[in-house]
Amino acid sequence: MNRNTVRWLLGLALVSVIGLAVAWRDRFDVAALQTWVESAGSAAPLVFIALYAAATVLFLPGSVITLAGGVLFGPIWGTLWSLTGATLGAALAFLIARYLGGDWIARRAGPRLSRLNDGVAAEGWRFIAFVRLVPLFPFNLLNYALGLTRIAFLPYVLASALFMLPGALAFTWLGYAGREALSGGEGTVRAILIALALVTSMAFLPRWIRKFRAKPMPDVEELKRQLDAGEELLVLDVRGASEFTGEGGHISGALNLALEDLPKRMAELEDYKQSTIRLVCRTDRRSAQAAQLLTAAGFSDAQPVRGGMTAWLAKGWPSTQ
């Protein structure tokens, strides 16, 4: 039996088990989890972690288990066990996807998918941080999808564990607060307030992580200093040809490639993928869009210059027509 056949069989088996798990997901609730885990006695944490990891692989809702962790183990141990189970499950799903489909995707990926893959790999742990803190995609599906990219396994696991922590802590506290409210414990009000504060703070994380990912935009003074020092960099002017050669002129040595032509002419810049690229337009709006396109295509250091040619000319620095 060759390797491809083994992969197909394993893939079919996995899909079948996922289908069964999803069909029975109505039976998967906090009460059922509590019964299963409490019946394990001293091995309860290990059973909980194993259930969380299996649920992650089988597309069962992780939020239910995290809430159950707060009910069963309290806010501290519940967070630790939930995070351990979620990280283990995310790692397993990643490895399964990479084994079953990584090579196939690499061989058949078109130019657009290859550029996206390069961009994800170039971002590395920053991309993992962003998608873990900003839930743009379902958690379980994302674990498999990331296994099909070129992100290295160890940074994926470490970044996942670190940046899943805020969500695990918030939902665990929420489960713990619910338990305290039902039992009428003395710390009910405090537990509820902490849970609400943690959940509310999650709403501000997307804005914070976007700022964290963004590199500071260089200005024309920094660009002039780099050029005068003879540093190796490409000045890419993304204005149209008429603006580039018009009255305002352009920075000497700049390459002109209009923003609207950039997606279909990306291959012309392949040699600059690991180089410093500074993007210029009349201000910085079009150059910011170009920077996003280049970063998504795997260029490591493509940044717009704040103020563009308007700021450059305001300094009285020379330009070429």
LINMOUR-V992155 format. One record per residue. N is the residue number from 1. RES is the residue in three letters. PSI is psi in whole degrees, -180 to 180 (* if undefined). OMEGA is omega in whole degrees, -180 to 180 (999 if undefined). Layout:
[[N;RES;PSI;OMEGA] [N;RES;PSI;OMEGA]]
//
This chain:
[[1;MET;120;-177] [2;ASN;174;-174] [3;ARG;-39;-180] [4;ASN;-38;178] [5;THR;-43;178] [6;VAL;-43;180] [7;ARG;-44;179] [8;TRP;-43;-179] [9;LEU;-44;178] [10;LEU;-40;178] [11;GLY;-44;178] [12;LEU;-40;178] [13;ALA;-42;180] [14;LEU;-45;179] [15;VAL;-39;179] [16;SER;-45;-180] [17;VAL;-41;178] [18;ILE;-41;179] [19;GLY;-43;178] [20;LEU;-43;-179] [21;ALA;-42;180] [22;VAL;-38;179] [23;ALA;-30;-178] [24;TRP;14;-174] [25;ARG;-20;178] [26;ASP;-26;179] [27;ARG;-2;-175] [28;PHE;90;-179] [29;ASP;178;-176] [30;VAL;-40;-179] [31;ALA;-43;179] [32;ALA;-43;179] [33;LEU;-42;-180] [34;GLN;-41;179] [35;THR;-47;-178] [36;TRP;-45;-174] [37;VAL;-44;-178] [38;GLU;-29;178] [39;SER;-12;-179] [40;ALA;-8;178] [41;GLY;-130;-177] [42;SER;-19;179] [43;ALA;11;-176] [44;ALA;-45;180] [45;PRO;-41;-180] [46;LEU;-40;178] [47;VAL;-42;180] [48;PHE;-46;180] [49;ILE;-44;180] [50;ALA;-42;178] [51;LEU;-40;-180] [52;TYR;-45;-180] [53;ALA;-44;180] [54;ALA;-40;179] [55;ALA;-37;179] [56;THR;-44;179] [57;VAL;-33;-173] [58;LEU;14;174] [59;PHE;32;174] [60;LEU;152;-172] [61;PRO;118;-180] [62;GLY;-27;-179] [63;SER;-35;179] [64;VAL;-43;-178] [65;ILE;-38;179] [66;THR;-42;175] [67;LEU;-42;179] [68;ALA;-35;178] [69;GLY;-40;177] [70;GLY;-37;179] [71;VAL;-43;-172] [72;LEU;-40;-170] [73;PHE;-3;-177] [74;GLY;176;-172] [75;PRO;-34;-175] [76;ILE;-61;180] [77;TRP;-34;178] [78;GLY;-41;177] [79;THR;-44;-179] [80;LEU;-48;-178] [81;TRP;-39;178] [82;SER;-45;-180] [83;LEU;-39;178] [84;THR;-46;180] [85;GLY;-42;180] [86;ALA;-41;180] [87;THR;-43;178] [88;LEU;-45;179] [89;GLY;-41;178] [90;ALA;-39;179] [91;ALA;-43;180] [92;LEU;-45;179] [93;ALA;-41;178] [94;PHE;-48;-178] [95;LEU;-37;178] [96;ILE;-47;-180] [97;ALA;-41;-179] [98;ARG;-38;180] [99;TYR;-43;-175] [100;LEU;-35;-171] [101;GLY;-5;-176] [102;GLY;-49;-179] [103;ASP;-40;-179] [104;TRP;-44;179] [105;ILE;-44;-178] [106;ALA;-37;-179] [107;ARG;-33;-171] [108;ARG;0;-179] [109;ALA;131;176] [110;GLY;179;-178] [111;PRO;-40;-177] [112;ARG;-46;179] [113;LEU;-36;178] [114;SER;-40;178] [115;ARG;-41;178] [116;LEU;-43;179] [117;ASN;-42;178] [118;ASP;-40;180] [119;GLY;-42;178] [120;VAL;-44;-180] [121;ALA;-38;-180] [122;ALA;-37;178] [123;GLU;-34;176] [124;GLY;-129;-175] [125;TRP;-27;178] [126;ARG;-39;178] [127;PHE;-42;178] [128;ILE;-44;179] [129;ALA;-44;-177] [130;PHE;-49;-175] [131;VAL;-23;176] [132;ARG;-36;-178] [133;LEU;-27;179] [134;VAL;101;-172] [135;PRO;72;179] [136;LEU;-29;-177] [137;PHE;152;177] [138;PRO;137;-175] [139;PHE;-49;-176] [140;ASN;-42;179] [141;LEU;-38;-178] [142;LEU;-38;-180] [143;ASN;-43;178] [144;TYR;-42;-178] [145;ALA;-40;-180] [146;LEU;-26;176] [147;GLY;-19;179] [148;LEU;-2;178] [149;THR;-178;-180] [150;ARG;12;177] [151;ILE;135;180] [152;ALA;149;-173] [153;PHE;-48;-175] [154;LEU;-49;176] [155;PRO;-35;178] [156;TYR;-48;-177] [157;VAL;-47;-177] [158;LEU;-45;180] [159;ALA;-37;178] [160;SER;-48;-179] [161;ALA;-44;-177] [162;LEU;-45;-172] [163;PHE;-3;167] [164;MET;-13;-177] [165;LEU;-46;-180] [166;PRO;-44;179] [167;GLY;-42;179] [168;ALA;-42;180] [169;LEU;-44;-178] [170;ALA;-48;-177] [171;PHE;-32;177] [172;THR;-44;177] [173;TRP;-36;179] [174;LEU;-44;177] [175;GLY;-41;179] [176;TYR;-41;179] [177;ALA;-38;177] [178;GLY;-40;178] [179;ARG;-43;-180] [180;GLU;-38;-180] [181;ALA;-41;-179] [182;LEU;-33;-178] [183;SER;-12;-179] [184;GLY;30;-180] [185;GLY;161;-177] [186;GLU;-28;-177] [187;GLY;20;-175] [188;THR;-52;-176] [189;VAL;-45;180] [190;ARG;-44;-179] [191;ALA;-41;-180] [192;ILE;-42;-180] [193;LEU;-42;178] [194;ILE;-43;179] [195;ALA;-44;180] [196;LEU;-39;179] [197;ALA;-42;180] [198;LEU;-44;180] [199;VAL;-41;179] [200;THR;-39;-179] [201;SER;-27;178] [202;MET;-27;-180] [203;ALA;-24;-179] [204;PHE;-10;-178] [205;LEU;-40;180] [206;PRO;-43;179] [207;ARG;-41;-180] [208;TRP;-44;-176] [209;ILE;-31;176] [210;ARG;-41;177] [211;LYS;-36;-180] [212;PHE;-39;-179] [213;ARG;-33;-173] [214;ALA;134;175] [215;LYS;148;179] [216;PRO;135;-177] [217;MET;123;178] [218;PRO;151;178] [219;ASP;179;-176] [220;VAL;-29;178] [221;GLU;-43;178] [222;GLU;-41;178] [223;LEU;-44;180] [224;LYS;-41;179] [225;ARG;-43;180] [226;GLN;-42;-180] [227;LEU;-43;180] [228;ASP;-31;180] [229;ALA;-5;179] [230;GLY;23;179] [231;GLU;149;-180] [232;GLU;112;177] [233;LEU;159;177] [234;LEU;124;172] [235;VAL;114;-177] [236;LEU;114;-179] [237;ASP;117;-173] [238;VAL;19;173] [239;ARG;168;174] [240;GLY;163;-176] [241;ALA;-37;-178] [242;SER;-37;177] [243;GLU;-39;-177] [244;PHE;-40;-178] [245;THR;7;-175] [246;GLY;-161;-173] [247;GLU;-38;-179] [248;GLY;-25;179] [249;GLY;-165;-178] [250;HIS;167;179] [251;ILE;133;-178] [252;SER;131;179] [253;GLY;-3;-179] [254;ALA;148;175] [255;LEU;132;-180] [256;ASN;123;177] [257;LEU;104;-173] [258;ALA;146;-178] [259;LEU;-44;-177] [260;GLU;-20;179] [261;ASP;-11;-172] [262;LEU;-47;-177] [263;PRO;-40;-177] [264;LYS;-9;180] [265;ARG;18;-178] [266;MET;-33;-177] [267;ALA;-26;-180] [268;GLU;-19;-179] [269;LEU;9;-175] [270;GLU;-36;-178] [271;ASP;-13;-177] [272;TYR;13;-174] [273;LYS;-36;-180] [274;GLN;12;-178] [275;SER;168;173] [276;THR;123;179] [277;ILE;128;176] [278;ARG;124;-173] [279;LEU;136;-175] [280;VAL;140;168] [281;CYS;-158;-178] [282;ARG;-46;174] [283;THR;-101;172] [284;ASP;11;-178] [285;ARG;-53;-180] [286;ARG;-35;180] [287;SER;-32;176] [288;ALA;-40;177] [289;GLN;-41;179] [290;ALA;-38;179] [291;ALA;-40;178] [292;GLN;-42;179] [293;LEU;-44;-178] [294;LEU;-40;179] [295;THR;-43;178] [296;ALA;-26;-180] [297;ALA;2;175] [298;GLY;8;177] [299;PHE;131;-168] [300;SER;-28;-175] [301;ASP;72;178] [302;ALA;112;-176] [303;GLN;142;175] [304;PRO;151;177] [305;VAL;123;-176] [306;ARG;127;177] [307;GLY;-21;176] [308;GLY;-147;-177] [309;MET;-27;177] [310;THR;-47;179] [311;ALA;-36;180] [312;TRP;-49;-178] [313;LEU;-31;179] [314;ALA;-25;178] [315;LYS;-10;-178] [316;GLY;18;180] [317;TRP;152;-174] [318;PRO;150;174] [319;SER;159;-178] [320;THR;135;178] [321;GLN;*;999]]
//
